Amino acid sequence: MLPNFDFKSLIFTTEEIAFVENHFGFNFNEGQNKIIRFLDKTDIQACPGSGKTTTLAAKLIILANRIPKSFKEGICVITHTNVAVGEIQSKLASYSSFYFNYPNHFGTIQSVVDKFLTIPAYKNKFKTSPIIDNDSYYDIIERTNSQDIKKAKYYLSANKGIEFLGGLSFNKINFDISIDINEPEPIVGKHTPTYATLLKLKNDLFQKGYIKYEEAYSVAFKYIRENPQLLDLFHRRFPLVFIDEMQDMETHQSELLSYLFDATPAIVQKIGDINQSIYNYSSSEHQKEWTPKINLELQLTETTRISENIVKIIKDICLSPQEMRGWINPKPLKPTIIVFTDSTILNVKDKFGELLIQHNIYQGRVCKAVGARLSDSRLNINSYWNEFNRGVNKKDFSNLISFLEYLKQIIVQSNNVKEGRKAILSILCKCLRLSKIKNPLSEFYFTPFTLVQYLRSTNIDQLTTINLNIAKWILVISETELIKGEIEKCVSNLITAFNGQNNEELIQFFKTSEIELPGEKLENRIYTFAKDGHEVQIHFDTIHGVKSETHEATLYLETYNRIYDIGGKIFEFITSNDQQKAKYRKNEAFKKRLPLAYVAMTRATSFICLAIHADRFLEKYRTYFEGNPDWDVKYL
């Protein structure tokens, strides 16, 4: 580092702050000013709509103007996703080129690990570059099907409930083969034939250069353990590090960042909102959340997005209550609950549209309906609007022969065995659905996953037979008539096992010979509601899809994932007292759903609605919300 050039000693002038304010077209508030000027290690907790990305961009712009060209060290800007990279880049405008060029680095955490650790480690060992990509890895592991592999698969399926070898990883702790990279124990005993088979498979793939995204971190940890001097080199290369969206870092990502920087002189500023952590939830006991060291002087608590009356309602619906102040709406709109029934669920979006027109907040403004689930086996987003889709490939057909032609295309053209297996399981599920056979455990139709799960627990011999047949069918995929006959026999055995019967629909599914071509469904995300000469466009999306967005109004739709989120947990939380809330925040079911609810309910600037089924709008909820002057309730 240059003599007398110390980031901690930099003092940003009033003129520099005015320059970035002019760049963005508004004045920074007191909290944003403090963070822009602060240049030391810190964690920054930022509430929704507080301008954290703009604040970071402002600091980067000033630094780009301040750092002399002769300065040979770099600034590292790390995000969780490429979307976040793009967001910061757009705010930096022409200044982004400074951070994309040497000696700086600007990119995702994956890009940092790949570029500076995993690829150098691999090149050092094998003198060539690896292929760090999930799809390539999964495809080649599925095509590996020796007798030893078949035995290993059978053992893992029967004893560990593991169907897919691609899920196994070299772990980050000791590079053993484990169920995931955060698990320290080997998947099976290290002296067993199964372990020897898996070790040979994994080593062969590794030597050929195939590495999964998450496994790149295991390689990085191993590389650092074997070369501890890398830590010193890393902080010398990057004496200043900014990490955005810190709450979304997975356990292995946040631990690697700590490993690289915590015990070094590097200035690391971690920025995020722990209450919006919706990407890194895992059932693994080794999953850990980011726990920021709160500095009350360096937090962003003023939201320019959300009106104060909404802030009052939502700021406590989270895992870690935080201070939040919204803008004063002269005509505040009450958060509204829309209560529907089975016969009125399709009217939910129309009621939302009516309310938007009534409140005159629809013209030229973004209004969205969001939910947590897309699956077609439970209450999901499509339950409210059947035509909603995200532009996916057509993979459902009205007859078996079309399914088999599609399957042939997958196997012959792309060698995608994983997708081929899933397609065959989808055929079996389709046949059970046509026969009106549902999962006895849930009373919903089977999906490929739930069918395998059910058979594993109730009829492992039949599952083994199906798996062997699938492997055979994939190998002889060109023999369509043979496979067709064997699938019909397999389905007949399944129906018998479920005490079901063939029906006309299933007979026609097997009999029809007209081949349908797979096609692309047109994207259909916008529903237009019209009334009395007024039109409002309602955009449908997932909660994950709208994270970081701002809407004028948001409709939060109840969906199902093991339980109904709004009726099962969110309303229970909202209507509980402080002591109960503290208890619920430690409960895994609430910990999974509260962040999703928080993200969904913090997108809107002025109006939010929640949709819940009448069966789950319990008497205690009705009493609470109807008697609360801050809420409104509409029945369909």
C-alpha positions as CSV (number, residue, x, y, z in Angstrom):
1,M,0.0,0.0,0.0
2,L,1.2,3.5,-0.7
3,P,2.7,5.4,2.2
4,N,0.2,7.7,3.9
5,F,-2.7,6.1,2.0
6,D,-5.1,4.7,4.5
7,F,-8.8,4.1,3.9
8,K,-9.6,4.6,7.6
9,S,-8.1,8.1,7.4
10,L,-10.1,9.2,4.4
11,I,-12.6,12.0,5.2
12,F,-15.3,12.6,2.5
13,T,-16.0,16.3,2.0
14,T,-19.3,18.0,1.8
15,E,-18.6,18.7,-1.9
16,E,-18.1,15.0,-2.5
17,I,-21.4,14.1,-0.8
18,A,-23.1,16.9,-2.9
19,F,-21.6,15.4,-6.0
20,V,-23.1,11.9,-5.5
21,E,-26.4,13.5,-4.4
22,N,-26.5,15.3,-7.7
23,H,-25.6,12.0,-9.5
24,F,-28.7,10.3,-7.9
25,G,-31.0,13.3,-7.9
26,F,-31.8,13.4,-4.1
27,N,-30.3,14.2,-0.8
28,F,-29.1,11.5,1.5
29,N,-30.6,11.2,5.0
30,E,-28.5,11.2,8.2
31,G,-28.2,7.5,8.4
32,Q,-27.1,7.2,4.8
33,N,-24.6,10.0,5.2
34,K,-23.0,8.3,8.2
35,I,-22.6,5.0,6.3
36,I,-21.2,6.7,3.2
37,R,-18.5,8.4,5.3
38,F,-17.7,5.4,7.5
39,L,-14.6,3.4,6.4
40,D,-13.9,0.8,9.0
41,K,-15.1,-2.8,9.7
42,T,-18.8,-2.9,10.4
43,D,-22.1,-4.8,9.8
44,I,-24.9,-2.7,8.5
45,Q,-28.5,-3.7,9.0
46,A,-30.8,-2.0,6.5
47,C,-34.6,-2.1,6.6
48,P,-36.6,-2.6,3.3
49,G,-36.6,0.4,1.0
50,S,-33.9,2.2,2.9
51,G,-31.6,2.8,-0.1
52,K,-28.8,0.5,0.9
53,T,-27.7,-0.2,-2.7
54,T,-27.7,3.4,-3.6
55,T,-25.8,4.2,-0.4
56,L,-23.2,1.6,-1.3
57,A,-23.0,2.9,-4.8
58,A,-22.5,6.5,-3.6
59,K,-19.5,5.4,-1.5
60,L,-18.0,3.5,-4.4
61,I,-18.3,6.5,-6.7
62,I,-16.5,8.8,-4.2
63,L,-13.8,6.1,-3.7
64,A,-13.3,5.7,-7.5
65,N,-12.6,9.5,-7.7
66,R,-10.3,9.4,-4.6
67,I,-8.0,6.4,-5.2
68,P,-4.8,7.4,-7.1
69,K,-3.9,5.4,-10.3
70,S,-0.7,4.4,-8.6
71,F,-2.5,2.5,-5.9
72,K,-1.9,-1.2,-6.7
73,E,-4.2,-2.9,-4.2
74,G,-7.9,-3.4,-5.0
75,I,-11.4,-3.0,-3.7
76,C,-13.6,-6.1,-3.7
77,V,-17.3,-5.7,-4.1
78,I,-19.2,-9.0,-3.5
79,T,-22.9,-9.8,-3.9
80,H,-25.0,-12.9,-3.7
81,T,-26.5,-13.0,-7.2
82,N,-25.8,-11.6,-10.6
83,V,-29.1,-9.6,-10.3
84,A,-27.6,-7.8,-7.4
85,V,-24.4,-7.1,-9.4
86,G,-26.5,-5.6,-12.2
87,E,-28.4,-3.4,-9.7
88,I,-25.3,-1.9,-8.3
89,Q,-23.7,-1.6,-11.7
90,S,-26.7,0.4,-13.0
91,K,-26.4,2.8,-10.1
92,L,-22.7,3.2,-10.6
93,A,-23.2,4.0,-14.4
94,S,-19.8,4.8,-16.0
95,Y,-18.0,4.3,-12.6
96,S,-18.7,0.5,-12.8
97,S,-15.8,0.0,-15.2
98,F,-13.4,1.1,-12.4
99,Y,-14.5,-1.8,-10.3
100,F,-14.6,-4.4,-13.1
101,N,-11.0,-3.7,-13.9
102,Y,-7.7,-4.9,-12.2
103,P,-6.8,-4.6,-9.4
104,N,-10.4,-4.5,-8.2
105,H,-13.0,-7.2,-8.4
106,F,-16.8,-6.8,-8.7
107,G,-19.0,-9.9,-8.8
108,T,-20.8,-12.7,-7.0
109,I,-19.4,-14.7,-4.1
110,Q,-19.2,-17.6,-6.5
111,S,-17.0,-15.6,-8.9
112,V,-14.6,-14.7,-6.1
113,V,-14.3,-18.3,-5.0
114,D,-13.9,-19.6,-8.6
115,K,-11.4,-17.0,-9.8
116,F,-9.1,-16.7,-6.7
117,L,-9.3,-20.1,-5.0
118,T,-11.0,-23.0,-6.8
119,I,-9.5,-22.6,-10.3
120,P,-6.0,-21.8,-9.1
121,A,-6.2,-24.8,-6.7
122,Y,-7.3,-27.1,-9.6
123,K,-4.7,-25.7,-12.0
124,N,-2.0,-26.2,-9.4
125,K,-2.9,-29.8,-9.1
126,F,-3.9,-30.9,-12.6
127,K,-2.4,-28.1,-14.8
128,T,-5.8,-27.4,-16.5
129,S,-9.0,-25.5,-15.7
130,P,-12.1,-27.3,-14.2
131,I,-15.7,-27.1,-15.4
132,I,-17.6,-25.5,-12.5
133,D,-21.2,-26.1,-13.5
134,N,-24.0,-28.1,-12.0
135,D,-25.7,-29.3,-15.2
136,S,-22.5,-30.7,-16.7
137,Y,-21.7,-32.4,-13.4
138,Y,-25.2,-33.9,-13.0
139,D,-25.3,-35.1,-16.6
140,I,-22.1,-37.0,-16.4
141,I,-22.8,-38.6,-13.0
142,E,-26.1,-39.9,-14.3
143,R,-24.5,-41.5,-17.3
144,T,-22.1,-43.4,-15.0
145,N,-23.9,-46.7,-14.4
146,S,-21.5,-49.6,-13.7
147,Q,-22.4,-52.6,-11.6
148,D,-20.7,-51.1,-8.6
149,I,-22.5,-47.8,-9.1
150,K,-25.8,-49.7,-9.3
151,K,-25.1,-51.5,-6.0
152,A,-24.1,-48.2,-4.4
153,K,-27.3,-46.6,-5.6
154,Y,-29.4,-49.4,-4.3
155,Y,-27.7,-49.3,-0.9
156,L,-28.1,-45.5,-0.6
157,S,-31.7,-45.7,-1.7
158,A,-32.6,-48.5,0.7
159,N,-30.6,-47.2,3.7
160,K,-30.2,-43.5,3.3
161,G,-33.2,-42.5,1.2
162,I,-30.8,-41.1,-1.4
163,E,-31.9,-41.5,-5.0
164,F,-29.5,-39.1,-6.8
165,L,-25.7,-39.5,-6.5
166,G,-25.3,-35.9,-7.7
167,G,-26.4,-34.6,-4.3
168,L,-23.3,-36.1,-2.6
169,S,-20.4,-33.7,-2.2
170,F,-16.8,-33.5,-1.0
171,N,-17.4,-31.6,2.3
172,K,-15.7,-28.3,3.3
173,I,-14.3,-29.7,6.6
174,N,-12.2,-32.7,5.6
175,F,-13.1,-33.3,1.9
176,D,-14.9,-36.5,2.8
177,I,-17.9,-37.6,0.8
178,S,-21.0,-36.3,2.7
179,I,-24.6,-35.6,2.0
180,D,-23.8,-31.9,1.6
181,I,-20.7,-29.8,2.0
182,N,-21.6,-28.6,5.5
183,E,-21.9,-32.1,6.8
184,P,-18.7,-33.3,8.6
185,E,-19.5,-37.0,8.6
186,P,-19.1,-39.3,5.6
187,I,-22.3,-40.5,4.0
188,V,-21.3,-44.2,4.8
189,G,-18.5,-45.9,6.7
190,K,-15.2,-45.2,5.1
191,H,-14.2,-48.9,5.0
192,T,-17.3,-50.1,3.2
193,P,-17.5,-51.1,-0.5
194,T,-20.1,-48.4,-1.0
195,Y,-17.7,-45.7,0.2
196,A,-14.9,-47.1,-2.0
197,T,-17.3,-47.0,-5.0
198,L,-18.4,-43.4,-4.3
199,L,-14.8,-42.3,-3.7
200,K,-13.7,-43.7,-7.0
201,L,-16.6,-42.0,-8.8
202,K,-16.0,-38.7,-7.1
203,N,-12.3,-38.7,-7.7
204,D,-12.8,-39.7,-11.4
205,L,-15.2,-36.8,-11.9
206,F,-12.9,-34.4,-10.1
207,Q,-9.8,-35.4,-12.1
208,K,-11.8,-34.9,-15.3
209,G,-12.6,-31.4,-14.1
210,Y,-16.3,-31.7,-13.2
211,I,-17.1,-29.6,-10.1
212,K,-20.5,-28.5,-8.7
213,Y,-21.0,-24.9,-7.8
214,E,-21.2,-25.6,-4.1
215,E,-18.3,-28.0,-4.2
216,A,-16.1,-25.2,-5.5
217,Y,-16.2,-24.0,-1.9
218,S,-15.0,-27.3,-0.5
219,V,-12.0,-27.1,-2.9
220,A,-11.4,-23.5,-1.7
221,F,-11.4,-24.5,2.0
222,K,-9.0,-27.3,1.3
223,Y,-6.7,-25.0,-0.7
224,I,-6.5,-22.5,2.1
225,R,-5.9,-25.2,4.7
226,E,-3.0,-26.5,2.7
227,N,-1.7,-23.0,1.9
228,P,-2.5,-20.7,4.9
229,Q,-0.3,-18.0,3.5
230,L,-3.2,-17.3,1.0
231,L,-5.1,-15.4,3.8
232,D,-2.3,-12.9,4.0
233,L,-2.1,-12.5,0.3
234,F,-5.8,-12.1,0.0
235,H,-6.2,-9.2,2.4
236,R,-3.1,-7.5,0.9
237,R,-4.8,-7.7,-2.5
238,F,-8.1,-6.5,-1.1
239,P,-7.7,-4.2,1.9
240,L,-11.2,-3.0,1.4
241,V,-14.2,-5.3,0.9
242,F,-17.9,-4.6,0.6
243,I,-20.4,-7.5,0.8
244,D,-24.0,-6.7,-0.2
245,E,-27.1,-8.9,0.5
246,M,-25.1,-10.6,3.3
247,Q,-28.3,-12.2,4.7
248,D,-28.6,-14.4,1.6
249,M,-25.2,-16.0,1.9
250,E,-25.4,-19.7,2.6
251,T,-23.5,-21.2,5.5
252,H,-20.5,-22.3,3.5
253,Q,-20.3,-18.9,1.8
254,S,-20.5,-16.8,4.9
255,E,-18.0,-19.1,6.6
256,L,-15.5,-18.8,3.8
257,L,-15.8,-15.0,3.9
258,S,-15.1,-15.1,7.6
259,Y,-12.2,-17.4,7.0
260,L,-10.7,-15.0,4.5
261,F,-11.2,-11.7,6.3
262,D,-12.2,-11.9,10.0
263,A,-8.7,-12.3,11.5
264,T,-7.0,-9.9,9.0
265,P,-6.6,-6.1,8.9
266,A,-8.9,-5.9,5.9
267,I,-11.8,-3.5,6.2
268,V,-14.9,-5.5,5.6
269,Q,-18.4,-4.0,5.5
270,K,-21.3,-6.4,5.4
271,I,-24.6,-5.0,4.3
272,G,-28.0,-6.6,4.4
273,D,-31.3,-7.3,6.2
274,I,-31.5,-10.4,8.3
275,N,-35.3,-10.3,8.1
276,Q,-35.2,-10.8,4.3
277,S,-33.2,-14.0,4.3
278,I,-35.2,-16.2,1.9
279,Y,-32.5,-17.9,-0.1
280,N,-30.4,-19.7,2.5
281,Y,-33.0,-21.6,4.5
282,S,-32.1,-25.2,4.9
283,S,-33.4,-28.1,7.0
284,S,-29.8,-29.0,7.7
285,E,-28.7,-28.6,11.3
286,H,-25.5,-27.1,10.0
287,Q,-27.2,-24.2,8.3
288,K,-26.4,-20.9,10.1
289,E,-27.9,-17.4,9.7
290,W,-25.9,-14.2,9.4
291,T,-25.9,-12.6,12.8
292,P,-24.8,-9.0,12.4
293,K,-23.0,-7.1,15.1
294,I,-25.4,-4.3,15.4
295,N,-23.9,-0.8,15.6
296,L,-26.9,1.5,16.3
297,E,-25.1,4.5,14.8
298,L,-24.6,2.7,11.5
299,Q,-28.0,1.3,10.5
300,L,-30.5,2.3,7.8
301,T,-33.9,2.7,9.5
302,E,-35.7,5.2,7.3
303,T,-37.6,3.6,4.4
304,T,-38.5,5.8,1.5
305,R,-40.6,2.9,0.1
306,I,-43.2,2.1,2.7
307,S,-45.8,4.4,4.2
308,E,-45.8,4.8,8.0
309,N,-49.2,3.1,8.5
310,I,-47.9,0.0,6.7
311,V,-44.7,0.1,8.7
312,K,-46.6,0.1,11.9
313,I,-48.2,-3.2,10.9
314,I,-45.4,-5.1,9.3
315,K,-42.2,-4.1,11.2
316,D,-42.8,-6.7,13.8
317,I,-43.7,-9.6,11.4
318,C,-40.1,-10.8,11.3
319,L,-37.5,-12.8,13.0
320,S,-35.5,-9.9,14.4
321,P,-37.5,-6.8,15.2
322,Q,-35.8,-3.6,14.1
323,E,-36.4,0.1,14.1
324,M,-38.2,1.3,10.9
325,R,-39.7,4.6,10.0
326,G,-41.8,5.2,6.9
327,W,-43.1,8.2,5.0
328,I,-46.3,9.9,6.1
329,N,-49.1,9.2,3.7
330,P,-51.8,11.9,3.9
331,K,-54.4,9.4,2.9
332,P,-53.3,6.1,4.4
333,L,-54.9,2.9,3.2
334,K,-55.5,0.1,5.6
335,P,-53.9,-3.3,4.9
336,T,-56.8,-5.4,3.8
337,I,-57.6,-9.1,4.2
338,I,-59.5,-10.8,1.4
339,V,-61.3,-13.9,2.7
340,F,-62.2,-16.4,0.0
341,T,-63.9,-19.9,-0.3
342,D,-63.3,-22.8,-2.8
343,S,-66.0,-21.3,-5.1
344,T,-64.6,-17.7,-4.9
345,I,-60.9,-18.2,-5.0
346,L,-60.7,-17.1,-8.7
347,N,-62.4,-13.8,-7.6
348,V,-59.5,-12.8,-5.3
349,K,-57.6,-11.1,-8.1
350,D,-60.7,-9.2,-9.2
351,K,-61.4,-7.9,-5.7
352,F,-57.9,-6.7,-5.5
353,G,-58.4,-5.0,-8.8
354,E,-61.6,-3.4,-7.5
355,L,-59.8,-2.0,-4.5
356,L,-57.0,-0.6,-6.7
357,I,-59.5,1.2,-8.8
358,Q,-61.5,2.4,-5.8
359,H,-58.3,3.8,-4.2
360,N,-57.1,5.3,-7.5
361,I,-53.7,3.7,-7.3
362,Y,-53.6,1.7,-10.5
363,Q,-52.8,4.0,-13.4
364,G,-49.2,3.7,-14.5
365,R,-48.2,2.0,-11.2
366,V,-46.8,-1.4,-10.5
367,C,-49.3,-3.6,-8.7
368,K,-48.4,-7.3,-8.0
369,A,-49.9,-10.5,-6.7
370,V,-47.3,-12.8,-5.1
371,G,-47.1,-16.2,-3.5
372,A,-44.6,-18.6,-2.2
373,R,-45.5,-21.7,-4.2
374,L,-45.8,-22.6,-7.9
375,S,-46.3,-26.3,-7.5
376,D,-49.5,-27.7,-9.1
377,S,-50.1,-30.2,-6.3
378,R,-51.2,-27.8,-3.6
379,L,-52.7,-24.4,-3.1
380,N,-50.4,-22.2,-5.3
381,I,-50.3,-19.1,-7.4
382,N,-52.1,-20.8,-10.3
383,S,-55.0,-21.6,-8.0
384,Y,-55.9,-17.9,-8.1
385,W,-55.3,-17.4,-11.8
386,N,-55.2,-20.6,-13.9
387,E,-53.6,-18.9,-16.9
388,F,-50.5,-17.7,-15.0
389,N,-47.3,-19.2,-16.3
390,R,-43.7,-18.1,-16.6
391,G,-43.0,-19.3,-20.2
392,V,-41.9,-22.8,-19.5
393,N,-41.5,-25.7,-21.9
394,K,-44.5,-27.9,-22.4
395,K,-43.8,-31.3,-20.8
396,D,-47.4,-32.6,-20.4
397,F,-49.2,-34.5,-23.1
398,S,-52.6,-36.1,-23.6
399,N,-51.2,-39.5,-24.7
400,L,-48.4,-41.9,-23.9
401,I,-46.8,-42.0,-27.3
402,S,-46.2,-38.2,-27.2
403,F,-44.6,-38.5,-23.8
404,L,-42.2,-41.2,-25.2
405,E,-41.3,-39.0,-28.2
406,Y,-40.5,-36.2,-25.8
407,L,-38.5,-38.6,-23.7
408,K,-36.6,-39.7,-26.8
409,Q,-35.7,-36.1,-27.6
410,I,-34.3,-35.6,-24.1
411,I,-32.1,-38.7,-24.1
412,V,-30.9,-38.7,-27.7
413,Q,-30.4,-35.0,-28.2
414,S,-29.1,-33.9,-24.8
415,N,-28.2,-37.1,-22.9
416,N,-30.0,-35.6,-20.0
417,V,-30.6,-38.8,-18.0
418,K,-31.9,-36.9,-14.9
419,E,-34.6,-35.2,-16.9
420,G,-35.4,-38.5,-18.7
421,R,-36.0,-40.3,-15.4
422,K,-38.1,-37.4,-14.2
423,A,-40.2,-37.6,-17.4
424,I,-40.9,-41.3,-16.9
425,L,-41.9,-40.7,-13.3
426,S,-44.2,-37.9,-14.6
427,I,-45.8,-40.5,-17.0
428,L,-46.6,-42.8,-14.1
429,C,-48.0,-39.8,-12.1
430,K,-50.2,-38.8,-15.0
431,C,-51.6,-42.3,-15.3
432,L,-52.4,-42.4,-11.6
433,R,-54.1,-39.0,-11.9
434,L,-56.2,-40.2,-14.8
435,S,-57.2,-43.2,-12.7
436,K,-58.2,-40.8,-9.9
437,I,-55.6,-42.3,-7.5
438,K,-54.2,-39.9,-4.9
439,N,-51.5,-40.1,-2.3
440,P,-53.2,-41.8,0.7
441,L,-51.0,-39.7,3.0
442,S,-52.0,-36.3,1.7
443,E,-55.1,-36.8,-0.5
444,F,-53.4,-34.9,-3.3
445,Y,-52.3,-36.3,-6.6
446,F,-48.7,-37.6,-6.8
447,T,-45.7,-35.8,-8.2
448,P,-42.5,-37.6,-9.2
449,F,-41.0,-36.7,-5.8
450,T,-43.9,-37.7,-3.6
451,L,-44.4,-41.0,-5.6
452,V,-40.9,-42.0,-5.0
453,Q,-41.1,-40.9,-1.3
454,Y,-44.3,-42.9,-0.8
455,L,-43.1,-46.1,-2.4
456,R,-39.8,-45.9,-0.5
457,S,-41.7,-46.0,2.8
458,T,-44.5,-48.5,1.8
459,N,-43.3,-50.7,-1.1
460,I,-39.5,-50.6,-1.6
461,D,-39.6,-53.7,-3.8
462,Q,-41.9,-52.0,-6.3
463,L,-39.8,-48.8,-6.2
464,T,-36.7,-50.9,-7.0
465,T,-38.5,-52.6,-9.9
466,I,-39.5,-49.2,-11.3
467,N,-36.0,-47.8,-10.9
468,L,-34.5,-50.8,-12.8
469,N,-37.2,-50.4,-15.5
470,I,-36.4,-46.7,-15.9
471,A,-32.7,-47.4,-16.3
472,K,-33.5,-50.1,-19.0
473,W,-36.0,-47.9,-20.8
474,I,-33.6,-45.0,-21.1
475,L,-31.0,-47.4,-22.6
476,V,-33.4,-48.6,-25.3
477,I,-35.3,-45.4,-25.8
478,S,-35.5,-45.9,-29.6
479,E,-37.6,-49.0,-29.1
480,T,-40.8,-47.0,-28.5
481,E,-43.3,-49.9,-28.8
482,L,-41.4,-52.1,-26.4
483,I,-41.3,-49.3,-23.8
484,K,-44.9,-48.4,-24.4
485,G,-46.0,-52.0,-23.6
486,E,-43.8,-52.2,-20.5
487,I,-45.0,-48.9,-19.1
488,E,-48.6,-50.0,-19.5
489,K,-47.8,-53.2,-17.5
490,C,-45.9,-51.1,-14.9
491,V,-48.9,-48.7,-14.6
492,S,-51.3,-51.7,-14.3
493,N,-49.2,-53.1,-11.4
494,L,-49.2,-49.6,-9.7
495,I,-53.0,-49.3,-10.0
496,T,-53.4,-52.8,-8.5
497,A,-51.2,-51.9,-5.6
498,F,-53.4,-48.8,-4.9
499,N,-56.6,-50.9,-5.3
500,G,-57.6,-48.8,-8.2
501,Q,-59.1,-49.5,-11.6
502,N,-58.5,-48.6,-15.2
503,N,-60.9,-46.1,-16.7
504,E,-61.8,-44.8,-20.1
505,E,-59.5,-41.8,-19.7
506,L,-56.5,-44.0,-19.1
507,I,-57.4,-46.4,-21.9
508,Q,-57.5,-43.4,-24.3
509,F,-54.2,-42.1,-22.9
510,F,-52.6,-45.5,-24.0
511,K,-54.6,-45.9,-27.2
512,T,-54.3,-42.5,-28.9
513,S,-51.5,-42.4,-31.5
514,E,-51.4,-38.8,-32.6
515,I,-48.1,-37.3,-31.6
516,E,-48.2,-33.9,-30.0
517,L,-45.1,-31.8,-30.3
518,P,-43.5,-30.2,-27.2
519,G,-43.8,-26.4,-27.4
520,E,-43.0,-23.3,-25.5
521,K,-45.8,-21.9,-23.4
522,L,-46.2,-18.1,-23.9
523,E,-45.3,-16.2,-20.8
524,N,-48.5,-15.0,-19.2
525,R,-47.8,-13.0,-16.0
526,I,-50.2,-10.0,-16.3
527,Y,-53.9,-10.2,-15.5
528,T,-56.0,-7.3,-16.7
529,F,-59.1,-6.4,-14.6
530,A,-61.6,-4.0,-16.0
531,K,-64.6,-2.3,-14.4
532,D,-66.7,0.8,-15.2
533,G,-64.3,1.9,-18.0
534,H,-61.2,1.5,-15.8
535,E,-58.5,-1.1,-16.3
536,V,-55.8,-2.3,-13.9
537,Q,-52.9,-4.6,-14.7
538,I,-52.0,-7.0,-11.9
539,H,-48.6,-8.7,-12.3
540,F,-48.3,-12.2,-10.9
541,D,-45.0,-13.6,-9.6
542,T,-43.3,-15.5,-6.8
543,I,-42.0,-13.9,-3.6
544,H,-38.5,-14.8,-4.6
545,G,-39.1,-13.2,-8.0
546,V,-40.0,-9.8,-6.5
547,K,-37.3,-9.5,-3.9
548,S,-35.7,-6.1,-4.1
549,E,-38.7,-4.7,-6.1
550,T,-41.0,-1.8,-5.2
551,H,-44.7,-1.9,-5.9
552,E,-47.5,0.6,-5.4
553,A,-49.7,-2.2,-4.1
554,T,-49.1,-5.9,-3.3
555,L,-51.5,-8.8,-2.9
556,Y,-49.9,-11.6,-0.8
557,L,-51.5,-14.9,-1.7
558,E,-51.9,-17.8,0.7
559,T,-50.1,-21.0,-0.6
560,Y,-49.3,-24.4,0.7
561,N,-45.9,-26.0,1.5
562,R,-46.5,-28.7,4.1
563,I,-48.8,-26.2,5.8
564,Y,-50.8,-23.1,4.6
565,D,-48.5,-20.2,5.2
566,I,-50.8,-17.4,6.0
567,G,-53.6,-19.4,7.7
568,G,-51.2,-21.8,9.3
569,K,-48.4,-19.5,10.7
570,I,-48.5,-15.9,9.7
571,F,-51.9,-15.0,11.2
572,E,-51.1,-17.0,14.3
573,F,-47.9,-14.8,14.6
574,I,-49.6,-11.5,13.9
575,T,-52.4,-12.1,16.5
576,S,-50.1,-13.4,19.3
577,N,-48.7,-11.4,22.2
578,D,-45.0,-10.3,22.5
579,Q,-44.1,-13.3,24.7
580,Q,-45.6,-15.8,22.1
581,K,-43.9,-14.0,19.3
582,A,-40.5,-14.4,21.0
583,K,-41.2,-18.2,21.3
584,Y,-42.4,-18.5,17.7
585,R,-39.3,-16.8,16.4
586,K,-37.3,-19.8,17.6
587,N,-39.6,-22.3,16.0
588,E,-38.3,-23.8,12.7
589,A,-41.7,-23.6,10.9
590,F,-42.0,-19.9,11.7
591,K,-38.4,-19.3,10.9
592,K,-39.0,-20.6,7.4
593,R,-42.2,-18.6,6.7
594,L,-41.7,-15.3,8.4
595,P,-38.9,-14.1,6.1
596,L,-41.1,-14.9,3.1
597,A,-44.1,-13.0,4.6
598,Y,-41.8,-10.1,5.5
599,V,-40.4,-9.8,1.9
600,A,-43.9,-10.1,0.4
601,M,-45.4,-7.4,2.7
602,T,-42.5,-4.9,2.4
603,R,-42.7,-4.4,-1.4
604,A,-45.6,-2.0,-1.4
605,T,-45.4,1.7,-0.9
606,S,-49.0,2.4,0.0
607,F,-51.4,-0.6,-0.1
608,I,-51.1,-4.3,0.9
609,C,-53.7,-7.1,0.8
610,L,-53.5,-10.7,2.1
611,A,-55.7,-13.5,0.8
612,I,-56.8,-16.4,3.1
613,H,-59.3,-19.2,2.8
614,A,-62.4,-18.9,5.0
615,D,-61.7,-22.3,6.6
616,R,-58.5,-20.9,8.0
617,F,-59.8,-17.5,9.0
618,L,-60.5,-18.8,12.5
619,E,-62.8,-17.1,15.0
620,K,-59.8,-15.7,16.9
621,Y,-58.4,-14.2,13.7
622,R,-61.8,-12.7,12.8
623,T,-62.1,-11.2,16.2
624,Y,-58.6,-9.7,16.1
625,F,-58.7,-8.2,12.6
626,E,-62.3,-7.0,12.6
627,G,-61.8,-5.3,15.9
628,N,-58.5,-3.7,14.8
629,P,-58.9,-0.2,13.4
630,D,-55.6,-0.6,11.5
631,W,-57.0,-3.5,9.3
632,D,-59.9,-4.0,6.9
633,V,-61.5,-7.3,6.0
634,K,-63.4,-8.1,2.8
635,Y,-65.4,-11.4,2.3
636,L,-66.0,-13.0,-1.1
